[in-house]
Amino acid sequence: MLTEQLFESREDASAAAAEHIADCLKKALSEADRTSVVLSGGTTPVQCFDLLSRKQLDWNRVQLAMTDERWVPSDHPDSNEKLLRDSLQQNRAAGASVLSIYQGDLSVDERCDSLQKQLPKNNFACALLGMGADGHFASLFPDGDNLRIGLDRKSTRFYLPVRTAASPHPRVSMTLAALLKSDEILILIFGNEKRAVFERARAGDQSLPIAALLEQNDVSLTLYWAP
């Protein structure tokens, strides 16, 4: 089921998404000792992350996991981990832990295998996703070499190596099957171009990877959008 939350400003959409994530974390922490939340990279969620970092939560019991990562060191300007640490792991959220993806002594394929053992057994409190103008989410790109496995809802893989012409770096992406282990999924997108792409996917355009997410009925989805 998809719920739409439409806003006039990106600031308002970011604030509402941050509040929603905080509520999910509070609920999860009331039911378990620890919880994890899955978060996307890119510039779209930066303001949301800043607002979320100021929420009063027991952040020491929260793990921050990434939907995807470029295969670069965590201090590299293109690193999603760097973005997450700079924009979210600060203020009140400084005590949260981050599940690092990049590990320099392993190949990208080896690291994806080792990550299988590091994700929590319990569901994620929620996942925050973005979407590209080509309909990709996480790093599940239309031309990705592992797209079929990445979109397979029955897959036992959590993370996959991804190579795509859209990126100069190899990537690691969480699979759709792993993302569906979230109690809720939020999608934060801005602009009329991406809204048009989203509507195409919603109408069933299978050339857009996010269509596979929108057609599932196992996990509730909430769209946060602003022009």
C-alpha positions as CSV (number, residue, x, y, z in Angstrom):
1,M,0.0,0.0,0.0
2,L,1.3,3.4,-1.0
3,T,0.6,6.6,1.0
4,E,1.5,9.9,-0.6
5,Q,2.7,12.9,1.4
6,L,3.0,15.9,-0.9
7,F,4.6,19.2,0.2
8,E,5.1,22.7,-1.2
9,S,8.7,22.9,0.0
10,R,11.6,20.4,0.3
11,E,12.3,21.6,3.8
12,D,8.8,20.6,4.9
13,A,9.0,17.2,3.1
14,S,12.4,16.6,4.7
15,A,11.1,17.5,8.2
16,A,8.1,15.2,7.8
17,A,10.3,12.3,6.7
18,A,12.6,12.9,9.6
19,E,9.7,12.8,12.0
20,H,8.4,9.6,10.5
21,I,11.8,7.9,10.8
22,A,12.1,9.0,14.4
23,D,8.7,7.5,15.2
24,C,9.7,4.2,13.6
25,L,12.9,4.1,15.6
26,K,11.0,4.9,18.9
27,K,8.6,2.1,18.2
28,A,11.3,-0.4,17.4
29,L,13.3,0.6,20.5
30,S,10.3,0.1,22.7
31,E,10.2,-3.5,21.5
32,A,13.8,-4.5,21.4
33,D,17.2,-3.6,22.9
34,R,18.6,-2.4,19.6
35,T,17.4,-1.6,16.1
36,S,18.6,-0.7,12.7
37,V,17.5,1.8,10.1
38,V,18.4,1.7,6.4
39,L,19.3,5.0,4.7
40,S,20.1,6.2,1.2
41,G,22.9,8.4,0.0
42,G,23.0,11.3,-2.4
43,T,22.1,14.9,-1.8
44,T,18.3,14.6,-1.4
45,P,18.2,13.2,2.2
46,V,20.9,15.5,3.6
47,Q,18.5,18.0,5.2
48,C,16.3,15.1,6.5
49,F,19.4,13.6,8.1
50,D,20.3,16.8,9.8
51,L,16.9,17.2,11.2
52,L,16.8,13.5,12.3
53,S,20.1,13.9,14.1
54,R,18.5,16.4,16.4
55,K,15.7,14.0,17.5
56,Q,15.7,12.9,21.1
57,L,16.3,9.1,20.9
58,D,18.5,6.5,22.5
59,W,20.8,6.6,19.6
60,N,23.4,4.4,21.3
61,R,21.0,1.5,20.5
62,V,20.6,2.4,16.8
63,Q,22.6,1.1,13.9
64,L,22.7,3.1,10.6
65,A,22.9,0.8,7.5
66,M,23.2,2.1,4.0
67,T,21.1,1.1,1.0
68,D,24.2,1.2,-1.2
69,E,27.7,2.4,-1.4
70,R,30.4,3.3,-3.9
71,W,33.5,1.1,-3.6
72,V,35.7,3.9,-2.2
73,P,37.2,4.5,1.2
74,S,34.9,6.1,3.8
75,D,36.8,9.4,3.7
76,H,36.4,9.7,-0.1
77,P,34.1,12.6,-1.3
78,D,31.9,10.1,-3.1
79,S,31.4,7.8,-0.1
80,N,27.8,7.5,1.2
81,E,29.3,6.5,4.5
82,K,31.1,9.9,4.7
83,L,27.8,11.7,3.9
84,L,26.0,9.7,6.5
85,R,28.6,10.4,9.2
86,D,28.8,14.1,8.3
87,S,25.0,14.7,8.1
88,L,23.4,12.3,10.5
89,Q,26.0,10.8,13.0
90,Q,26.2,14.1,14.8
91,N,24.3,16.2,17.4
92,R,22.1,13.8,19.4
93,A,22.7,11.0,16.9
94,A,26.5,11.0,17.5
95,G,26.2,7.8,19.5
96,A,24.6,5.8,16.6
97,S,26.8,3.1,15.0
98,V,27.4,2.9,11.3
99,L,27.6,-0.4,9.4
100,S,30.5,0.2,7.1
101,I,30.4,-1.4,3.6
102,Y,33.8,-0.6,2.2
103,Q,36.7,-2.8,3.4
104,G,39.9,-2.2,1.6
105,D,41.5,-5.6,2.2
106,L,38.6,-7.4,0.4
107,S,37.3,-7.3,-3.1
108,V,33.8,-5.9,-3.6
109,D,32.5,-9.4,-4.2
110,E,34.1,-10.8,-1.1
111,R,32.7,-7.9,1.0
112,C,29.2,-8.6,-0.2
113,D,29.6,-12.2,1.0
114,S,30.9,-11.1,4.4
115,L,28.1,-8.6,4.9
116,Q,25.6,-11.5,4.9
117,K,26.6,-12.2,8.5
118,Q,26.6,-8.6,9.7
119,L,23.0,-7.5,9.2
120,P,20.6,-7.9,12.1
121,K,18.2,-10.8,12.3
122,N,15.3,-8.5,13.2
123,N,13.5,-6.3,10.8
124,F,14.8,-2.8,10.1
125,A,12.8,-0.2,11.9
126,C,12.3,1.5,8.5
127,A,14.2,2.3,5.3
128,L,14.5,5.6,3.6
129,L,15.0,5.4,-0.2
130,G,15.6,7.9,-2.9
131,M,15.1,7.4,-6.7
132,G,17.1,8.5,-9.7
133,A,15.7,9.9,-12.9
134,D,16.3,6.5,-14.5
135,G,14.1,4.9,-11.9
136,H,16.9,3.3,-9.9
137,F,16.8,2.9,-6.1
138,A,19.7,1.9,-3.9
139,S,22.2,1.0,-6.6
140,L,19.8,-1.1,-8.6
141,F,20.3,0.6,-11.9
142,P,18.5,-0.4,-15.2
143,D,21.8,-1.5,-16.7
144,G,23.2,-3.1,-13.5
145,D,24.8,-6.4,-14.1
146,N,23.0,-8.0,-11.2
147,L,19.7,-6.3,-11.5
148,R,17.6,-9.5,-11.9
149,I,19.0,-10.9,-8.6
150,G,18.7,-7.5,-7.0
151,L,15.0,-7.2,-7.7
152,D,14.2,-10.8,-6.9
153,R,11.9,-10.7,-3.8
154,K,12.8,-14.3,-2.9
155,S,16.6,-13.7,-3.0
156,T,18.6,-14.7,0.0
157,R,21.2,-12.0,-0.8
158,F,21.4,-8.9,1.4
159,Y,24.0,-7.0,-0.6
160,L,25.2,-7.4,-4.2
161,P,28.2,-6.0,-6.2
162,V,26.9,-3.7,-9.0
163,R,28.7,-2.4,-12.0
164,T,26.9,0.2,-14.1
165,A,27.7,2.8,-16.7
166,A,26.1,5.4,-14.4
167,S,29.0,5.2,-12.0
168,P,32.8,5.4,-12.4
169,H,33.1,3.2,-9.3
170,P,32.0,-0.4,-8.6
171,R,29.1,-0.3,-6.2
172,V,27.5,-2.4,-3.5
173,S,23.7,-2.4,-3.3
174,M,21.2,-3.8,-0.9
175,T,18.7,-6.0,-2.6
176,L,15.0,-5.5,-2.8
177,A,14.6,-8.7,-0.7
178,A,16.7,-7.2,2.0
179,L,14.9,-3.8,1.9
180,L,11.6,-5.6,2.3
181,K,12.8,-6.7,5.8
182,S,11.9,-3.2,6.9
183,D,8.8,-2.5,8.9
184,E,8.1,0.5,6.7
185,I,9.7,2.0,3.6
186,L,9.8,5.8,2.9
187,I,10.7,7.2,-0.5
188,L,11.9,10.8,-0.5
189,I,12.1,12.5,-4.0
190,F,12.1,16.1,-5.2
191,G,11.2,17.7,-8.5
192,N,8.7,17.3,-11.2
193,E,10.9,15.2,-13.4
194,K,11.3,12.5,-10.7
195,R,7.6,12.7,-9.9
196,A,6.8,11.9,-13.6
197,V,9.2,8.9,-13.5
198,F,7.6,7.7,-10.3
199,E,4.2,7.8,-11.8
200,R,5.4,5.8,-14.9
201,A,6.7,3.2,-12.5
202,R,3.5,3.2,-10.5
203,A,1.6,2.6,-13.8
204,G,3.7,-0.5,-14.4
205,D,6.7,0.6,-16.5
206,Q,8.9,-2.4,-15.9
207,S,11.9,-0.7,-17.5
208,L,12.2,1.3,-14.2
209,P,13.6,-0.7,-11.4
210,I,11.5,1.0,-8.7
211,A,8.4,-0.5,-10.3
212,A,9.4,-3.8,-8.6
213,L,9.2,-2.0,-5.3
214,L,5.9,-0.4,-6.0
215,E,4.2,-3.5,-7.1
216,Q,4.9,-5.5,-3.9
217,N,2.3,-5.5,-1.1
218,D,4.3,-6.9,1.8
219,V,5.6,-3.6,3.2
220,S,3.8,-0.3,3.4
221,L,5.3,2.6,1.4
222,T,5.1,6.3,2.0
223,L,6.1,8.8,-0.6
224,Y,7.4,12.2,0.5
225,W,7.6,14.6,-2.4
226,A,8.1,18.3,-3.0
227,P,8.8,20.3,-6.2
